[in-house]
Amino acid sequence: MILALLGALGSFWLLELMNRAGEDMAAGIKVDEPDNIVERFSYVRMTETGQPSYIISGDRLTHRPSDDSSEIDNPVVRSLSGDKPPMDIRARHARVDQDNTRVTLTKDVDIHRAASPTTRDMHMVTEKLVIYPEEDRMETDLPVRMESGGATATGIGMQANNATRQVQLGRGTIVYPPRARQ
């Protein structure tokens, strides 16, 4: 009986010793350390038909395995939608998360779409923009200034669907240029 008791105590002591060693090792690992850093990169997302859908590029991409997110310095997002003119979005910082389905651009966000035979040029600025590339939409809850075809609109908050080319601005103002006299 005493041998069984000593064996059980010895096993318990050995288990505790192993647990402490594991905790000490885990404490030495920095959880938020990046596992990949890529300088001057470009990522192309393709459609099901093999055509480029959008391109994300930047000066530096830092991937963090702890939450599977990426930080991008000076990102440029170019949306390519077949027959529609491309839209370029630039910022000073971006975070890509939620399995690459959400891109949050911050600091001096600048959006530009060139004119085409069916659409006017568009330029928009804000301090934060959340893009959902798979859904081809974007939104912000901060102030926005948009210029298109000579008109200027400002508002707090914006939701845009790039596929349908519909933009909804929050409360704000719109200034149309005067009509030319004939």
Secondary structure, DSSP 8 states (H G I E B T S, - for coil): -HHHHHHHHHHHHHHHHHHHHHHHHHHHS-TT--SEEEEEEEEEEE-TTS-EEEEEEEEEEEEETTTTEEEEES-EEEEEETTEEEEEEE-SEEEEETTTTEEEEEEEEEEEE---SSS--EEEEEEEEEEETTTTEEEEEEEEEEEETTEEEEEEEEEEETTTTEEEE-SEEEE-------
